[in-house]
Amino acid sequence: MPGEMLTACKFYFEADGITDKFIKEISGLGIENTPAQEVHGSSRQGKIFRQATPTVVKFTNITIKVIATDDTDLYKWYQKCNEDMGDPRQWQQNRKGASVVAYDQQGTEKARWVIKSCYPCKYTGPTLTASGGDMANETIELVHEGIKREM
């Protein structure tokens, strides 16, 4: 019998030292290996030789949308990794291990995706509208060296 179905609304993101966020949305937890599927040659009697061959694994960037607060640690993390004015970029020493966790209806961890050596490569501040009733959101996009589902 298959396990409990997980809803898409009970989840959390954290990175080394980045916790206690109100996460609105997470997307891009993807791994891709596009095979080489070209014709590799022709043999006797003109027989075409074709083989689908694995190539380099590609990781999609992960996008995390959070409810904006007066806490600026996500923006500071982005700035340390990408600022090119004055001090050199510090992306290498600011890579973090991170994870995305999905919970069941009782709040028990049921799925975990571990993200290896990530850092933010894009930051987007909120869209502010005087007539809007939505919460302000900030978005960071993470580049990483791999995703592994552990549960």
DRENRORO-465824 format. One record per residue (C-alpha): x, y negated, z; residue in three letters; residue number from 1. Coordinates in steps of 0.5 Angstrom, whole numbers, plus 500, padded with zeros to 3 digits. Each point is the difference from the previous one (the first is absolute). Layout:
% DRENRORO-465824
<r><x>X</x><y>Y</y><z>Z</z><rest>ALA</rest><nr>NUM</nr></r>
...
//
This chain:
% DRENRORO-465824
<r><x>500</x><y>500</y><z>500</z><rest>MET</rest><nr>1</nr></r>
<r><x>503</x><y>493</y><z>498</z><rest>PRO</rest><nr>2</nr></r>
<r><x>502</x><y>495</y><z>506</z><rest>GLY</rest><nr>3</nr></r>
<r><x>496</x><y>494</y><z>502</z><rest>GLU</rest><nr>4</nr></r>
<r><x>499</x><y>495</y><z>495</z><rest>MET</rest><nr>5</nr></r>
<r><x>503</x><y>494</y><z>501</z><rest>LEU</rest><nr>6</nr></r>
<r><x>497</x><y>493</y><z>499</z><rest>THR</rest><nr>7</nr></r>
<r><x>503</x><y>494</y><z>497</z><rest>ALA</rest><nr>8</nr></r>
<r><x>499</x><y>495</y><z>506</z><rest>CYS</rest><nr>9</nr></r>
<r><x>504</x><y>503</y><z>506</z><rest>LYS</rest><nr>10</nr></r>
<r><x>507</x><y>499</y><z>498</z><rest>PHE</rest><nr>11</nr></r>
<r><x>506</x><y>496</y><z>503</z><rest>TYR</rest><nr>12</nr></r>
<r><x>507</x><y>498</y><z>497</z><rest>PHE</rest><nr>13</nr></r>
<r><x>506</x><y>499</y><z>504</z><rest>GLU</rest><nr>14</nr></r>
<r><x>508</x><y>498</y><z>499</z><rest>ALA</rest><nr>15</nr></r>
<r><x>505</x><y>500</y><z>505</z><rest>ASP</rest><nr>16</nr></r>
<r><x>499</x><y>494</y><z>504</z><rest>GLY</rest><nr>17</nr></r>
<r><x>494</x><y>498</y><z>496</z><rest>ILE</rest><nr>18</nr></r>
<r><x>493</x><y>502</y><z>504</z><rest>THR</rest><nr>19</nr></r>
<r><x>494</x><y>498</y><z>503</z><rest>ASP</rest><nr>20</nr></r>
<r><x>497</x><y>497</y><z>493</z><rest>LYS</rest><nr>21</nr></r>
<r><x>493</x><y>500</y><z>497</z><rest>PHE</rest><nr>22</nr></r>
<r><x>501</x><y>504</y><z>494</z><rest>ILE</rest><nr>23</nr></r>
<r><x>494</x><y>499</y><z>495</z><rest>LYS</rest><nr>24</nr></r>
<r><x>503</x><y>504</y><z>494</z><rest>GLU</rest><nr>25</nr></r>
<r><x>505</x><y>504</y><z>498</z><rest>ILE</rest><nr>26</nr></r>
<r><x>502</x><y>503</y><z>493</z><rest>SER</rest><nr>27</nr></r>
<r><x>505</x><y>502</y><z>495</z><rest>GLY</rest><nr>28</nr></r>
<r><x>502</x><y>507</y><z>504</z><rest>LEU</rest><nr>29</nr></r>
<r><x>502</x><y>503</y><z>494</z><rest>GLY</rest><nr>30</nr></r>
<r><x>506</x><y>504</y><z>497</z><rest>ILE</rest><nr>31</nr></r>
<r><x>501</x><y>501</y><z>493</z><rest>GLU</rest><nr>32</nr></r>
<r><x>504</x><y>505</y><z>495</z><rest>ASN</rest><nr>33</nr></r>
<r><x>499</x><y>498</y><z>493</z><rest>THR</rest><nr>34</nr></r>
<r><x>502</x><y>506</y><z>496</z><rest>PRO</rest><nr>35</nr></r>
<r><x>504</x><y>500</y><z>494</z><rest>ALA</rest><nr>36</nr></r>
<r><x>496</x><y>503</y><z>495</z><rest>GLN</rest><nr>37</nr></r>
<r><x>503</x><y>498</y><z>493</z><rest>GLU</rest><nr>38</nr></r>
<r><x>503</x><y>505</y><z>495</z><rest>VAL</rest><nr>39</nr></r>
<r><x>507</x><y>502</y><z>502</z><rest>HIS</rest><nr>40</nr></r>
<r><x>501</x><y>503</y><z>493</z><rest>GLY</rest><nr>41</nr></r>
<r><x>499</x><y>505</y><z>494</z><rest>SER</rest><nr>42</nr></r>
<r><x>502</x><y>507</y><z>500</z><rest>SER</rest><nr>43</nr></r>
<r><x>501</x><y>505</y><z>494</z><rest>ARG</rest><nr>44</nr></r>
<r><x>494</x><y>500</y><z>495</z><rest>GLN</rest><nr>45</nr></r>
<r><x>498</x><y>493</y><z>503</z><rest>GLY</rest><nr>46</nr></r>
<r><x>497</x><y>502</y><z>506</z><rest>LYS</rest><nr>47</nr></r>
<r><x>499</x><y>494</y><z>505</z><rest>ILE</rest><nr>48</nr></r>
<r><x>503</x><y>501</y><z>507</z><rest>PHE</rest><nr>49</nr></r>
<r><x>496</x><y>496</y><z>505</z><rest>ARG</rest><nr>50</nr></r>
<r><x>501</x><y>500</y><z>508</z><rest>GLN</rest><nr>51</nr></r>
<r><x>497</x><y>496</y><z>505</z><rest>ALA</rest><nr>52</nr></r>
<r><x>506</x><y>499</y><z>505</z><rest>THR</rest><nr>53</nr></r>
<r><x>499</x><y>496</y><z>506</z><rest>PRO</rest><nr>54</nr></r>
<r><x>504</x><y>493</y><z>501</z><rest>THR</rest><nr>55</nr></r>
<r><x>501</x><y>495</y><z>505</z><rest>VAL</rest><nr>56</nr></r>
<r><x>495</x><y>500</y><z>505</z><rest>VAL</rest><nr>57</nr></r>
<r><x>497</x><y>493</y><z>501</z><rest>LYS</rest><nr>58</nr></r>
<r><x>497</x><y>497</y><z>506</z><rest>PHE</rest><nr>59</nr></r>
<r><x>494</x><y>495</y><z>499</z><rest>THR</rest><nr>60</nr></r>
<r><x>501</x><y>493</y><z>505</z><rest>ASN</rest><nr>61</nr></r>
<r><x>495</x><y>501</y><z>506</z><rest>ILE</rest><nr>62</nr></r>
<r><x>495</x><y>494</y><z>501</z><rest>THR</rest><nr>63</nr></r>
<r><x>498</x><y>498</y><z>507</z><rest>ILE</rest><nr>64</nr></r>
<r><x>495</x><y>495</y><z>501</z><rest>LYS</rest><nr>65</nr></r>
<r><x>499</x><y>497</y><z>507</z><rest>VAL</rest><nr>66</nr></r>
<r><x>496</x><y>495</y><z>504</z><rest>ILE</rest><nr>67</nr></r>
<r><x>504</x><y>494</y><z>501</z><rest>ALA</rest><nr>68</nr></r>
<r><x>501</x><y>498</y><z>507</z><rest>THR</rest><nr>69</nr></r>
<r><x>505</x><y>495</y><z>503</z><rest>ASP</rest><nr>70</nr></r>
<r><x>505</x><y>506</y><z>500</z><rest>ASP</rest><nr>71</nr></r>
<r><x>505</x><y>499</y><z>495</z><rest>THR</rest><nr>72</nr></r>
<r><x>505</x><y>506</y><z>500</z><rest>ASP</rest><nr>73</nr></r>
<r><x>497</x><y>503</y><z>494</z><rest>LEU</rest><nr>74</nr></r>
<r><x>502</x><y>493</y><z>496</z><rest>TYR</rest><nr>75</nr></r>
<r><x>507</x><y>500</y><z>504</z><rest>LYS</rest><nr>76</nr></r>
<r><x>502</x><y>507</y><z>498</z><rest>TRP</rest><nr>77</nr></r>
<r><x>498</x><y>498</y><z>493</z><rest>TYR</rest><nr>78</nr></r>
<r><x>504</x><y>494</y><z>500</z><rest>GLN</rest><nr>79</nr></r>
<r><x>506</x><y>503</y><z>503</z><rest>LYS</rest><nr>80</nr></r>
<r><x>500</x><y>505</y><z>494</z><rest>CYS</rest><nr>81</nr></r>
<r><x>499</x><y>495</y><z>495</z><rest>ASN</rest><nr>82</nr></r>
<r><x>502</x><y>493</y><z>502</z><rest>GLU</rest><nr>83</nr></r>
<r><x>506</x><y>498</y><z>495</z><rest>ASP</rest><nr>84</nr></r>
<r><x>501</x><y>493</y><z>503</z><rest>MET</rest><nr>85</nr></r>
<r><x>506</x><y>500</y><z>504</z><rest>GLY</rest><nr>86</nr></r>
<r><x>501</x><y>506</y><z>504</z><rest>ASP</rest><nr>87</nr></r>
<r><x>501</x><y>506</y><z>495</z><rest>PRO</rest><nr>88</nr></r>
<r><x>494</x><y>505</y><z>500</z><rest>ARG</rest><nr>89</nr></r>
<r><x>499</x><y>505</y><z>505</z><rest>GLN</rest><nr>90</nr></r>
<r><x>496</x><y>505</y><z>497</z><rest>TRP</rest><nr>91</nr></r>
<r><x>505</x><y>506</y><z>501</z><rest>GLN</rest><nr>92</nr></r>
<r><x>500</x><y>499</y><z>508</z><rest>GLN</rest><nr>93</nr></r>
<r><x>493</x><y>499</y><z>500</z><rest>ASN</rest><nr>94</nr></r>
<r><x>497</x><y>506</y><z>497</z><rest>ARG</rest><nr>95</nr></r>
<r><x>495</x><y>504</y><z>505</z><rest>LYS</rest><nr>96</nr></r>
<r><x>497</x><y>506</y><z>500</z><rest>GLY</rest><nr>97</nr></r>
<r><x>493</x><y>500</y><z>500</z><rest>ALA</rest><nr>98</nr></r>
<r><x>494</x><y>504</y><z>500</z><rest>SER</rest><nr>99</nr></r>
<r><x>492</x><y>500</y><z>498</z><rest>VAL</rest><nr>100</nr></r>
<r><x>496</x><y>504</y><z>505</z><rest>VAL</rest><nr>101</nr></r>
<r><x>493</x><y>502</y><z>498</z><rest>ALA</rest><nr>102</nr></r>
<r><x>495</x><y>502</y><z>506</z><rest>TYR</rest><nr>103</nr></r>
<r><x>494</x><y>505</y><z>501</z><rest>ASP</rest><nr>104</nr></r>
<r><x>493</x><y>497</y><z>503</z><rest>GLN</rest><nr>105</nr></r>
<r><x>503</x><y>501</y><z>507</z><rest>GLN</rest><nr>106</nr></r>
<r><x>506</x><y>496</y><z>499</z><rest>GLY</rest><nr>107</nr></r>
<r><x>505</x><y>506</y><z>500</z><rest>THR</rest><nr>108</nr></r>
<r><x>506</x><y>500</y><z>495</z><rest>GLU</rest><nr>109</nr></r>
<r><x>498</x><y>504</y><z>494</z><rest>LYS</rest><nr>110</nr></r>
<r><x>505</x><y>498</y><z>494</z><rest>ALA</rest><nr>111</nr></r>
<r><x>506</x><y>496</y><z>500</z><rest>ARG</rest><nr>112</nr></r>
<r><x>504</x><y>498</y><z>494</z><rest>TRP</rest><nr>113</nr></r>
<r><x>508</x><y>498</y><z>502</z><rest>VAL</rest><nr>114</nr></r>
<r><x>503</x><y>494</y><z>496</z><rest>ILE</rest><nr>115</nr></r>
<r><x>507</x><y>501</y><z>499</z><rest>LYS</rest><nr>116</nr></r>
<r><x>505</x><y>493</y><z>500</z><rest>SER</rest><nr>117</nr></r>
<r><x>495</x><y>495</y><z>499</z><rest>CYS</rest><nr>118</nr></r>
<r><x>500</x><y>492</y><z>499</z><rest>TYR</rest><nr>119</nr></r>
<r><x>495</x><y>495</y><z>498</z><rest>PRO</rest><nr>120</nr></r>
<r><x>501</x><y>498</y><z>493</z><rest>CYS</rest><nr>121</nr></r>
<r><x>494</x><y>495</y><z>499</z><rest>LYS</rest><nr>122</nr></r>
<r><x>496</x><y>496</y><z>505</z><rest>TYR</rest><nr>123</nr></r>
<r><x>493</x><y>497</y><z>498</z><rest>THR</rest><nr>124</nr></r>
<r><x>497</x><y>495</y><z>505</z><rest>GLY</rest><nr>125</nr></r>
<r><x>493</x><y>499</y><z>501</z><rest>PRO</rest><nr>126</nr></r>
<r><x>495</x><y>497</y><z>495</z><rest>THR</rest><nr>127</nr></r>
<r><x>496</x><y>495</y><z>505</z><rest>LEU</rest><nr>128</nr></r>
<r><x>493</x><y>497</y><z>498</z><rest>THR</rest><nr>129</nr></r>
<r><x>496</x><y>495</y><z>504</z><rest>ALA</rest><nr>130</nr></r>
<r><x>494</x><y>503</y><z>498</z><rest>SER</rest><nr>131</nr></r>
<r><x>502</x><y>508</y><z>501</z><rest>GLY</rest><nr>132</nr></r>
<r><x>498</x><y>504</y><z>506</z><rest>GLY</rest><nr>133</nr></r>
<r><x>506</x><y>505</y><z>499</z><rest>ASP</rest><nr>134</nr></r>
<r><x>506</x><y>501</y><z>504</z><rest>MET</rest><nr>135</nr></r>
<r><x>507</x><y>497</y><z>498</z><rest>ALA</rest><nr>136</nr></r>
<r><x>504</x><y>506</y><z>497</z><rest>ASN</rest><nr>137</nr></r>
<r><x>507</x><y>501</y><z>499</z><rest>GLU</rest><nr>138</nr></r>
<r><x>503</x><y>505</y><z>495</z><rest>THR</rest><nr>139</nr></r>
<r><x>507</x><y>503</y><z>500</z><rest>ILE</rest><nr>140</nr></r>
<r><x>503</x><y>505</y><z>495</z><rest>GLU</rest><nr>141</nr></r>
<r><x>505</x><y>505</y><z>502</z><rest>LEU</rest><nr>142</nr></r>
<r><x>505</x><y>503</y><z>495</z><rest>VAL</rest><nr>143</nr></r>
<r><x>503</x><y>507</y><z>503</z><rest>HIS</rest><nr>144</nr></r>
<r><x>504</x><y>506</y><z>499</z><rest>GLU</rest><nr>145</nr></r>
<r><x>495</x><y>505</y><z>501</z><rest>GLY</rest><nr>146</nr></r>
<r><x>493</x><y>502</y><z>503</z><rest>ILE</rest><nr>147</nr></r>
<r><x>499</x><y>507</y><z>503</z><rest>LYS</rest><nr>148</nr></r>
<r><x>493</x><y>503</y><z>503</z><rest>ARG</rest><nr>149</nr></r>
<r><x>502</x><y>503</y><z>507</z><rest>GLU</rest><nr>150</nr></r>
<r><x>493</x><y>502</y><z>502</z><rest>MET</rest><nr>151</nr></r>
//
